[in-house]
Amino acid sequence: MSTPITPTYRLGLVAWAALVVLQLAWHGWLFPAQHMPMALVLAITVVPLLLPLFALRDVRRALLWAGILSLFYFSHGISEAWSAPGERWLGWIEIVLTVTLIGALGAGVKRKRTA
């Protein structure tokens, strides 16, 4: 079953894509890992965000999976925002993107009216 792409879901898709781009830029270009191969770091940070593409036929389901996965990235952003002064701004961007993604998913839920 296909879910129509509402403006709210569109915002979620943009936040999800921006989170993927952020991981690539952060770990592949701006602050590459010093003690691990870059391919392994990118596999750990980017591949999980690509898995919901398998459910993209149903945008709501894909965003649900991306939102669940983004909880890890939210935690990572909190950790970086408080512990890594050089990467603090990237942590804050990661926090904003994950909250936007989860918020878009929550805002797109249809609620039953109560009498």
Protein Blocks (a to p, Z undefined) as FASTA:
>chain_A
ZZdddfklmmmmmmmmmmmmmmmmmmmmmmgcfkbcfklmmmmmmmmmmmmmmmmmpmml
mmmmmmmmmmmmmmmmmmmmmmmmklmmmmmmmmmmmmmmmmmmmmmpccdddZZ
